[in-house]
Amino acid sequence: MGRDTSNQAKEGFATRAIHVGYRPADESGALTPPVFMTSTYAFETAEAGEEIFRGEREGYVYGRTRNPTQALFEERFASLESAEAGLAVASGMAAISSTLWTLLQAGDQVVIDHTLYGNSFVLFVRGLTRFGVKVVVADFTDLDAVEAAVSLGAPKLVFFESPANPNLRIIDVAAVGRIAHQAGALVIVDNTFATPALQQPILLGADLVVHSATKFIGGHGDLIAGVVAGPRSIVETIRRQGLRYLTGATIAPLTAFLLLRGLKTLELRMERHCSSALAIAELLEQHRAVTRVSYPGLAHSPFHQLARRQMAAFGGLVACELRGGKKEGMAFMNRLSLVTRAVSLGDAETLVQHPASMTHSTYTEEERRKHGISDGLIRFSIGLETLSDLKDDILQALDAVQL
């Protein structure tokens, strides 16, 4: 007999991350779910195939839209995000673009926060606008500004990140959600930095959640993937349209398998990422070469109280600025030995990068200046190494460039 799964909705986060949707008895006792390496699926009868195509019965048709390994990950991930359904795709940008191409058409208006991952920002302000979608940019930390932005028209959706990339601004998900819903807009939150282990935006009032699963969800720097989660009717529409023929951004079965592996340790990894990040933030703000540290876990952060309300912990990202600006920041990065100079985040390795010239180079210089992405900003993704080793490496690099 396999395990009774009828009460899984009541089980804890880590238990669901390991067990939802699969019993070893389902696959000849195999403890680990199999990888289904197939591109197409056989129909029992021609009539059955027709019904599956029409969506009148459950089943698989073609690997571009659905695969059993993928489906298991989607079910498990949706449970963790408190969503009805999930859709896994080839990258975080694929999750966002598949969603937007499904929900929007020429003449629609969207409202976005002014601080997003660089490629997300350019998709909105220089991508969608080419196809007749109006994009309004606002400071989502200012609720009056959000209200003013949504009052300019009848927005189809609002989109933001919290914590925001790269300077870790925290957005009040519930408050923005209320404003957006009063205007008739859908609320989409990029939850990549927090993960469902720390924050579940749907419980706070968001309609859809998107992720770059490349980051903390995968957790090992060995895959690229994305996820969108939310109401089943919307998610399945994105599967049939945004994934099936608008982007074709199919996730590989082996990638879905690796994401299932990542989910099993997500809660434990996030605990370590968060505790080490707080320690590194405190270390940075005590050094005289550092002029500013951005981390919502610091008690004096302007976002501290809001983060405490809507997050279980404060995340694994830390940003800072050095007294000498970009020149000293680059010299500091070059002095690091254990910490790796690389974009991305959420890996076991601690990574450091310069947003203005790397992840946010798609912003113009004026846009970066206006939206608080300074040339001297440095962003760390704190990994899982021994904390004392990280501290030693960061301190020696700071001491070497100290003014």
Steps between C-alpha positions, in 0.01 A plus 500: 500500500620850418469799725158662553517841328152623594624734775800647318353850498530502880859381510804720555700674230795262501276192505307624196823595321610137528176301467217679316375321190707183510498163676783250444238232439388693192824411321594147606625621836750751361569750777597775254249595228610397151601731216263456205723557197238503225385754246155358423236275655287214369119515513301195605250582226459775244197623694704525819761708321231737376362542853846571643566758229174673585582500870202279581709242681840475666790376295816585310524594135841644415806587703499870417217569746505222759712213627440275805824609672409862433144444625626363832723801552214734409265337751760505775602859433140622489445344842797693641377829351142439624383510139248288313738415217849553367671507162872430457678646198850540362612812691385777731466735202294231326265490801453877482474528122266200462273655761505849347446384143200298619335771708572814296409641162552827315332788680533350849670689779728359769659660805842386620734587782803698389753252641498159331753252372656668197355266238154513657513880490606513136233243402237738633630843401667415168340168408127509568477863394602399146175304479264770621497429873523813715738467796482733801798500737458597867672474836311218669642585842280813478138388510379844391716462189345157435149644530590783264648256248199268489265799472655598166296234325349159550811285556482133405767405750763630742840336533773528760771317692537479875778500605597695189809435294766635564453736796260285706211744526198338666153559352184470710336217306165521677469879467599508133269207439202687644571806287543290187189292556289810557615612155410159352860392442668166555795499741816314395792471744848377415583298813845382386699667778276384785383157375185344648709394799508865613199661335181389328359801313176325407410485871570874513264580212698441179334319212807349335855430610797462265849372573835452344532144629861516385573670830408374849246241377763308305761611748810344347585717199449214256171579326290777345124498555198710589163452667166681510237407761147616569136421419466184293292667231765767435798267528351249256421781257865603516595136430267477198597839357813657648695174513344298220523748212602848613842410643550123478720538809488136604678376810711186456390192701844469658481864612163433664661204678781723630245755620325227699836426661543869581160526669591226747769714663354846434388577853830389653705687243302821547559488876877494437490761224303736724705459816828549316364797302405681820845438645669630183273807493598580859866449414480733200330784683768497769783554252602859431556432130126434464263796480168317470362150549162391366353200677146488644618296796691795643291664772558851363401407143197703384347170387568301817154511656321428173733208431431363847126508427501326165814283502607210720864618475689766310659316210845412373584817302700796634587822316754766597688805375863580569631845583696522175205416273533282192881509482547376856210260461667336202832484683324338797336239279832420335663444841249234602632146494234267640205709381439448129449787254191388308143601428202293617421413861371230729789259447698316765792728406507864612485726194571870457419726205476864392135567397555822302738329257355149519145395593355851466699628205174492300391808697627826352735700718218746567261221595751348741566837663127573527414161643776466759739264321825685554827434318657411835243236597628146557268201550588183687315171484609335824564130463535202730871514579633508857414849622841575652667429165266741324565767759876460469489532121275806502700672774834453327356645180348797684822568687696496175290773337430702816530874443 
